[in-house]
Amino acid sequence: MRVLYLFLPGLAVFFLAGCAGYRLGPVNDAVSGDKTVEVQPFNNLTFQPRLGEAVTQGLRERLQVDGTYRLATREPGDLVITGVIRSYEPEGLGYLNRDSATVQNYRVSVTAHVVVRDRVSGKLVLDRDVKGHTLVNVGPDLASSERQAAPLLAADLAQNIVELLAEGAW
């Protein structure tokens, strides 16, 4: 029992030291919710229908969940996000046992070029390609499976964009 009393303070110091680098709120020295962000509709250069709308909606939702920036809904935002979806690439991962040419599972990747500018100064905040991906299990037909996976793909891409903005990795 005496060993336990000697061991517990050391264990507490060990766990508390792990939290020493933790920082509450945004890590890019911004005040949470201080700036507003306007998301322009993404332009879709792929043959995948309605992908631009899904990405735009996913990005707006992710910004609201993250809370580092406020979404500008009625007035122009301090930052303006524009983007172009450049590629949509399905890659076969798993094939049917009875037919090695028929894909059963896909990994779908999307690449968008994202530009974020400060509305007042015109300063470029972010200008780079961002990728997102999801897995698609082919059900009765590929088109309906891809349609159901579009919001997941858009959410992953949006997560990656918001992380770049919130962490200031630009």
Backbone as a ProteinNet text record, in pm:
[ID]
protein_1_A
[PRIMARY]
MRVLYLFLPGLAVFFLAGCAGYRLGPVNDAVSGDKTVEVQPFNNLTFQPRLGEAVTQGLRERLQVDGTYRLATREPGDLVITGVIRSYEPEGLGYLNRDSATVQNYRVSVTAHVVVRDRVSGKLVLDRDVKGHTLVNVGPDLASSERQAAPLLAADLAQNIVELLAEGAW
[TERTIARY]
82.5	0	87.6	199.6	290.8	351.8	378.2	433.5	334.2	207.1	102.9	104.2	122.4	126.1	248.9	356.2	475.5	462.1	390.5	375.3	273.2	165.5	58.1	103.2	180.5	224.7	310.2	396.3	477.5	392.2	291.3	200	120.8	75.8	1.4	88.2	213.2	305	326.6	339	358.9	241.9	118.8	1.5	-19.9	5.1	-11.6	93.4	212.2	316.8	279.2	202.7	157.2	61.2	-6.3	-101.3	-36.9	91.3	157.6	158	165.4	168.1	30.4	-73.5	-208.8	-248.9	-317.2	-362.1	-508.8	-588	-730.9	-758.9	-843.3	-880.5	-791	-801.5	-723.8	-573.9	-497.3	-352.9	-281.8	-356.3	-292.7	-297.6	-303.4	-305.5	-426.1	-530.7	-654.8	-749.3	-840	-942.3	-1057.6	-1102.8	-1209.2	-1334.8	-1387.1	-1509.9	-1490.6	-1365.9	-1338.4	-1362.4	-1324.8	-1339.3	-1451.8	-1512.1	-1616.7	-1559.9	-1616.8	-1572	-1690.4	-1670.5	-1770.8	-1725.4	-1812	-1778.3	-1852.6	-1776.7	-1833.9	-1856.5	-1955.9	-1977.1	-1852.8	-1818.2	-1703	-1739	-1645.8	-1661.9	-1617.8	-1697.2	-1670	-1622.7	-1496.7	-1442.4	-1443.1	-1502.2	-1508.6	-1641.5	-1653.5	-1778.5	-1875.2	-1837.8	-1923	-2028.3	-2156.1	-2259	-2277.7	-2309.1	-2344	-2233.2	-2111.5	-2000.4	-1965.5	-1975.9	-1948.1	-2041.6	-2170.1	-2268.2	-2241.9	-2205.7	-2178.2	-2056	-1951.3	-1830.4	-1858.5	-1931	-1964.8	-2045.3	-2146	-2229	-2148.1	-2064.4	-1981.4	-1884	-1828.6	-1735.1	-1807.1	-1924.6	-2002.3	-2037	-2078.4	-2112	-1989.4	-1876.2	-1753.9	-1704.5	-1716.7	-1677.5	-1762.4	-1890.9	-1979.7	-1945.8	-1911.1	-1877	-1743.8	-1646.2	-1512.9	-1514	-1578.3	-1592.1	-1475.2	-1366.4	-1254.5	-1296.4	-1374.1	-1427.2	-1579.3	-1644.1	-1790	-1824.5	-1930.5	-1976.1	-2055.9	-2014.9	-2085.9	-2206.5	-2325.1	-2445.8	-2524	-2518.9	-2597.5	-2512.5	-2395.3	-2307.7	-2178.6	-2100.4	-1972.8	-1880.5	-1802.1	-1712.3	-1577.5	-1504.3	-1368.2	-1275.3	-1296.5	-1221.1	-1316.5	-1269.3	-1350.7	-1282.7	-1357.3	-1305.6	-1365.6	-1280	-1323.7	-1248.7	-1304.6	-1237.8	-1281.5	-1195.5	-1220.3	-1189.1	-1286.5	-1265.2	-1202.2	-1078.4	-1001.5	-1006.4	-1013.8	-1011.9	-1100.7	-1155.3	-1236	-1186.4	-1120.3	-1052.9	-1095.4	-1175	-1205	-1093.2	-1056	-950.8	-1005.1	-1003.4	-1053.3	-968.3	-1033.7	-961.9	-990.9	-1116.5	-1155.1	-1239.2	-1220.4	-1290.2	-1374.7	-1475.1	-1560.9	-1481.2	-1514.3	-1445.4	-1470.6	-1591.3	-1626.9	-1591.9	-1560.1	-1528.3	-1418.6	-1296.6	-1184.7	-1177.8	-1267.4	-1269.3	-1372.1	-1462.4	-1567.6	-1525.3	-1521.1	-1477.9	-1593.6	-1563	-1663.4	-1647.2	-1522.3	-1493.4	-1400.5	-1430.8	-1349	-1297.3	-1184.5	-1139	-1149.8	-1234.5	-1257.1	-1182.2	-1099.4	-1022.9	-1067.8	-1068.3	-1103.3	-994.7	-960	-862	-926.3	-915.1	-969.6	-860.4	-855.9	-764.8	-842.7	-793.9	-864.1	-785.5	-858.2	-798.5	-877.7	-806.2	-868.3	-800.2	-881.3	-829.2	-894.7	-818.2	-873.3	-949.4	-1076	-1159.3	-1106.9	-1063	-1022.5	-885.2	-787.4	-651.2	-620.1	-698	-669.7	-556.2	-504	-392.4	-433.9	-345.6	-367.9	-338.6	-440.3	-425.2	-391.1	-453.9	-431.3	-448.2	-356.4	-362.7	-292.6	-370.4	-308.2	-411.9	-362.8	-448.2	-471.6	-596.2	-633.7	-703	-672.9	-730.8	-823.1	-917.6	-1006.3	-1034.9	-1079.2	-1111	-1216.1	-1276.9	-1369.4	-1371	-1429.7	-1444.1	-1586.9	-1602.6	-1733.8	-1749.9	-1854.6	-1888.7	-1997.4	-1968.6	-2061.9	-2179.8	-2297.7	-2419.9	-2480	-2610.7	-2676.4	-2619.1	-2580.5	-2518	-2419.3	-2318.9	-2210.6	-2259.3	-2348.3	-2394.3	-2461.3	-2548.8	-2615.9	-2517.7	-2420.1	-2318.9	-2233.5	-2194.5	-2116.5	-2199.3	-2326.8	-2415.3	-2428.1	-2436.8	-2446.6	-2313.9	-2202.3	-2071.1	-2028.3	-2094.4	-2055.1	-2052.1	-2152.7	-2143.4	-2025.4	-1991	-1875.7	-1744.5	-1737.1	-1619.2	-1605.4	-1716.9	-1716.9	-1680.6	-1728.6	-1698.9	-1550.3	-1487.4	-1344.5	-1262.5	-1298.2	-1229.1	-1247.8	-1369.5	-1398.2	-1317.8	-1307.7	-1229	-1084.6	-1028.2	-889	-870	-966.5	-958.2	-966.6	-1061.5	-1079.8	-958.7	-899.6	-778.3	-665.7	-649.2	-544.9	-569.8	-695.5	-728.1	-711	-764	-764.3	-623.6	-541.2	-407.7	-305.2	-346.7	-254.8	-137.4	-158.1	-50.3	-31.9	-47.9	-33.4	84.9
-118.3	0	125.5	120	233.6	263.6	159.3	176.2	250.8	224.7	290.7	441.6	483.9	626.6	695	622.5	678.4	680.4	586.5	573.2	672.2	700.1	786.8	929.2	998.2	1133.3	1133.5	1035.4	1027	1003.8	921.2	894.5	1019.6	1094.3	1218.2	1320	1334.5	1427.8	1384.9	1256.7	1205.4	1242.3	1220.6	1250.3	1400	1479.1	1623.5	1685.5	1630	1680.8	1659.7	1556.5	1532.3	1638.5	1706.3	1811.5	1948.7	1959.2	2089	2163	2092.3	2156.8	2182.1	2139.1	2156.6	2302.3	2347.7	2485.7	2487.6	2555.3	2563.9	2669.3	2636.1	2732.1	2721.7	2819.9	2817.7	2822.6	2757.3	2753.2	2853	2930.4	3026	3168.1	3183.6	3312.3	3397.6	3338.3	3409.8	3390.9	3485	3473.2	3394.7	3291.4	3205.6	3286	3275	3343.4	3490.4	3537.8	3679.4	3716.8	3630.7	3659.3	3577.2	3633.7	3562.7	3512	3401.9	3339.2	3323.8	3366.2	3350.8	3238.2	3141.7	3027.9	3044.3	3068.1	3076.1	2933.6	2912.1	2776.8	2727	2602.6	2541.1	2506	2531	2496.2	2351	2271.7	2129.3	2103.1	2066.1	2034.6	1885.5	1806	1662.1	1625.3	1498.8	1450	1398.7	1408.8	1362.8	1470.7	1440.8	1543.9	1584.5	1709.9	1769.1	1760.5	1736.2	1729.2	1867.8	1969.8	2106.3	2151.1	2119.3	2156.2	2081.6	1954.4	1875	1928.8	1967.4	2020.5	2155.8	2241.3	2372.9	2358.6	2272.9	2251	2188.6	2090.4	2025.7	2123.1	2214	2312.7	2410.9	2453	2543.8	2476.8	2351	2278.1	2259.9	2227.1	2202.9	2330.7	2444	2571.2	2603	2571.8	2596.9	2506.1	2382.4	2287.8	2325.6	2364.2	2394.8	2516.5	2624.1	2741	2837.6	2807.6	2901.9	3028.4	3011.3	3122.8	3113.7	3227.6	3229.7	3229.6	3160.6	3155	3280.6	3353.3	3473.7	3430.4	3460.4	3418.2	3534.4	3651	3764.7	3875.1	3895.8	4001.5	3939.6	4013.5	3960.1	3924	3820.1	3773.9	3843.6	3832.9	3887.6	3809.5	3677.2	3590.6	3531.2	3514.5	3456.1	3329.1	3218.2	3089.6	3058.3	3033.3	2986.9	2858	2776.6	2651.4	2592.1	2509.3	2437.4	2290.8	2204.8	2061.1	2012.8	1967.7	1932.9	1785.6	1699.3	1556.6	1476.4	1370.8	1272.3	1137.6	1061.9	939.3	819.2	729.9	604.3	502.8	432.1	331.2	201.3	95.1	-33.1	-91.3	-131	-191.6	-339.6	-376.1	-515.4	-563	-688.1	-743.9	-862.5	-894.6	-1008.6	-1138.4	-1233.8	-1362.4	-1438.5	-1432	-1510.2	-1440.2	-1306.6	-1231	-1130.2	-1160.3	-1075.4	-943.9	-921.9	-795.4	-697.6	-745.9	-660.7	-608.6	-476.5	-411.6	-411.1	-444.2	-444.9	-324.4	-280.2	-166.6	-69.3	58.9	164.7	255.9	314.8	431.1	547.5	643.1	757.9	877.3	940.2	1057.8	1178	1292.4	1416.7	1519	1600	1706.6	1838	1936.3	2069.4	2172.7	2270.5	2382.9	2488.6	2523.2	2613.8	2743.2	2854.6	2986.7	3061.6	3114.9	3195.4	3330.9	3437.4	3574	3656.8	3751.8	3852	3951.8	3976	4061.2	4204.8	4259.7	4400.1	4422.4	4347.1	4369.7	4294.8	4191.9	4110.3	4012.2	4007	3917.8	3772.7	3695.9	3554.1	3479.6	3414.3	3340.7	3194.7	3137.9	2997.1	2981.4	2912.2	2886.8	2754.5	2644.8	2513.7	2407.2	2295	2179.5	2106.4	2064.4	1990.3	1863.4	1752.6	1623.7	1571.7	1490.6	1420.7	1283.3	1190.4	1056.7	990.1	888.1	803.4	666.2	571	436.4	416.3	348.2	321.3	171.3	117.3	-22.9	-28	-91.5	-95	-184.2	-125.5	-199.9	-249.1	-228.8	-273.8	-209.7	-82	-19	86.8	113.5	203.5	347	391.5	530.8	566.2	480.1	511	503.5	414.4	406.3	532.5	583.6	706.9	826.1	827.3	936.1	938.1	821.4	813.1	848.4	825.3	853.2	998.9	1073.5	1212.3	1299	1292.1	1374.8	1335.9	1208.3	1165.1	1215.2	1209.7	1259.3	1409.7	1481.1	1626.6	1661.4	1583.8	1610.6	1591.9	1491.2	1469.6	1582.5	1624.1	1736	1863.3	1887.9	2006.7	2004.6	1889.2	1875.1	1915.5	1871.8	1902.6	2051.8	2113.8	2257.5	2338.2	2305.3	2379.2	2360.7	2242.7	2221.9	2312.3	2324.6	2413.8	2558.1	2600.6	2737.8	2758.8	2667.5	2683.6	2671.9	2586.4	2565.8	2662.5	2737.2	2835.1	2773.4	2656.9	2584.6	2635.2	2762.6	2818.9	2908.6
0	0	0	72	80.5	-56.8	-134.1	-268.3	-357.3	-338.3	-416.2	-391.3	-266	-232.1	-293	-309	-372	-524	-576.7	-720.8	-779.6	-709.5	-760	-792.1	-707.6	-744.7	-870.8	-885.8	-1007.5	-1131.1	-1117.3	-1228	-1264.3	-1164.9	-1189.4	-1261.5	-1221.7	-1288.1	-1432.8	-1456	-1591.4	-1682.1	-1635.9	-1717.3	-1735.5	-1634.4	-1645.4	-1736	-1739.5	-1827.9	-1973.8	-2002	-2138.8	-2188.4	-2098.5	-2134.3	-2139	-2107.5	-2098.3	-2231.4	-2342.3	-2472.5	-2531.6	-2463.2	-2514.3	-2506.5	-2610.6	-2616	-2652.4	-2572.7	-2595.4	-2700.5	-2799.7	-2903.3	-3025	-3114.9	-3238.7	-3212.1	-3298.1	-3281.2	-3371.2	-3449.9	-3540.3	-3485.4	-3353.7	-3283.9	-3320.8	-3371	-3398.9	-3281.2	-3266	-3162.9	-3223.8	-3155.3	-3207	-3235.4	-3357.4	-3396.9	-3429.4	-3432.6	-3456.9	-3602.6	-3695.7	-3838.5	-3898.5	-4003	-4075.4	-4207.5	-4254.2	-4377.9	-4471.9	-4593.4	-4698.7	-4791.4	-4814.7	-4900.8	-5032.8	-5139	-5273.5	-5324.8	-5410.1	-5465.1	-5539.9	-5514.3	-5580.8	-5724.4	-5814.1	-5954	-5971.9	-6041	-6059.3	-6201.6	-6217.6	-6349.4	-6378.9	-6291.3	-6311.7	-6375.7	-6412.4	-6470.5	-6363.7	-6237.7	-6128.4	-6099.6	-6121.2	-6102.7	-5957.2	-5937.5	-5806.8	-5702.4	-5743.2	-5648.4	-5594.1	-5678.2	-5634.5	-5523.9	-5538.3	-5436.2	-5305.9	-5316.5	-5196.3	-5121.6	-5193.9	-5131.2	-5067.6	-5137	-5082.3	-4953.8	-4955.2	-4837	-4723.7	-4756.6	-4655.3	-4590	-4669.3	-4615.4	-4522.9	-4561.5	-4474.8	-4342.3	-4348.9	-4225.7	-4137.2	-4198.6	-4120.4	-4052.9	-4121.2	-4061.9	-3939.5	-3946.5	-3833.4	-3715.4	-3743.1	-3636.9	-3572.6	-3653	-3602.6	-3509.8	-3549.5	-3464.5	-3464.2	-3534.9	-3539.8	-3613.6	-3719.1	-3796.3	-3797.9	-3807.4	-3821.3	-3968.8	-4004.6	-4143	-4173.6	-4277.3	-4319.6	-4402.4	-4353.8	-4424.1	-4483.1	-4420.8	-4469.4	-4529.7	-4475.6	-4524.3	-4576.3	-4653.8	-4702.4	-4586.2	-4603.6	-4498.2	-4501.9	-4392.5	-4386.8	-4478.8	-4485.7	-4575.4	-4677.9	-4800.2	-4907	-4956.2	-4952.7	-4998.7	-5134.8	-5232.1	-5363.4	-5393.6	-5480.1	-5511.2	-5642.9	-5697	-5820.9	-5796.1	-5817.2	-5803.1	-5932.5	-5921.9	-6041.7	-6077.7	-5978.2	-6012.6	-5919.5	-5975	-5903.4	-5951.4	-5863.1	-5905.3	-5822.8	-5881.4	-5812	-5836.8	-5730.6	-5739.7	-5681.3	-5760	-5713.8	-5602.3	-5493.3	-5380.6	-5365.5	-5378.8	-5361.1	-5478.3	-5516.4	-5631.8	-5587.6	-5667.9	-5637.9	-5647.5	-5562.2	-5564.1	-5693.5	-5743	-5862.9	-5994.3	-5984.7	-6105.5	-6070.6	-6107.6	-6067.6	-6144.7	-6237.7	-6312.3	-6255.3	-6169.3	-6113.5	-5977.1	-5967.8	-5843.3	-5744.1	-5620.9	-5515.1	-5422.3	-5400.3	-5313.1	-5384.6	-5370.7	-5427.8	-5317.9	-5344.3	-5267.7	-5365	-5331.9	-5419.4	-5361.3	-5445.7	-5404.6	-5485.9	-5423	-5490.8	-5458.5	-5557.6	-5539.5	-5579.7	-5491.6	-5519.3	-5497.5	-5586.3	-5566.3	-5489.1	-5371.6	-5281	-5268.1	-5281.6	-5266.5	-5159.9	-5060.2	-4954.9	-4954.6	-4966.9	-4968.8	-4860.3	-4809	-4719.1	-4806.5	-4774.8	-4859.4	-4865.8	-4754.9	-4749.8	-4813.7	-4769.8	-4818	-4947.1	-4978.7	-5096.2	-5073.8	-4951.7	-4918.6	-4936.6	-4997.3	-5019.1	-4889.7	-4833.5	-4708.3	-4735.1	-4837.5	-4871.1	-5021.4	-5084.8	-5228.8	-5254.9	-5250.5	-5269.4	-5302.2	-5350.4	-5375.3	-5243.9	-5222.8	-5103.3	-5148.7	-5082.6	-5119.9	-5011.4	-5054.1	-4963.7	-5022.4	-4938.9	-4990.4	-4902.4	-4957.7	-4883.7	-4950	-4881.3	-4935.7	-4982.8	-5094.6	-5152.5	-5168.8	-5109.8	-5128.1	-5235.2	-5346.8	-5458.9	-5422.9	-5423.6	-5395.8	-5526	-5542.3	-5665.2	-5791	-5782	-5898	-5851.1	-5931.6	-5896	-5882.1	-5969.5	-5967.3	-5834.9	-5785.4	-5658.6	-5541.9	-5548.7	-5443.2	-5439.5	-5557.5	-5563.1	-5516.3	-5549.3	-5506.6	-5354.7	-5292.3	-5147.3	-5079.3	-5147	-5088.8	-5106.8	-5194.2	-5220.9	-5095.5	-5006.4	-4884.4	-4794.2	-4788.2	-4707.6	-4768.3	-4899.1	-4969.1	-4948.7	-4961.2	-4940.9	-4796.8	-4701.6	-4560.3	-4531.2	-4589.9	-4567.3	-4628.7	-4748.9	-4813.5	-4731.5	-4685.1	-4604.2	-4474.9	-4411.4	-4288.4	-4312.9	-4423.9	-4455.5	-4483.9	-4550.4	-4579.3	-4449.8	-4364.6	-4239	-4147.4	-4145.9	-4066.1	-4112.9	-4243.5	-4295.9	-4254.4	-4259.9	-4219.8	-4069.7	-3990.9	-3845.3	-3786.3	-3843.7	-3789.4	-3845.3	-3946.1	-4002.1	-4073	-4133.6	-4201.3	-4343.7	-4364.7	-4497.5	-4497
[MASK]
++++++++++++++++++++++++++++++++++++++++++++++++++++++++++++++++++++++++++++++++++++++++++++++++++++++++++++++++++++++++++++++++++++++++++++++++++++++++++++++++++++++++++

